[in-house]
């Protein structure tokens, strides 16, 4: 089981800020997890699309798409932050 957290526009678009998910067979990287979530369709497909600018952290460390994910991990998705 992994914990998924969604922040900012993602929380609003997806209608949730947090969920528990049994890690699907074959999902071993952040990119594979994102693709799995996109297959839910509708807002999920839009927000998790491969070309969509989205950041992620595994266990509170910002990571790249090829980062491993494993049972027990906390994965957070958030849009890039800008400031001035």
Buried (B, 14 or more C-beta within 10 A) or exposed (E): EBBBBBBEEBBEBBEEEEEEBEBEEEBEBBBBBBBBBBEEEEEBEEBBEEEEEBEBBBBEEEBEBEBEBEEEBBBBBBBEEEEE
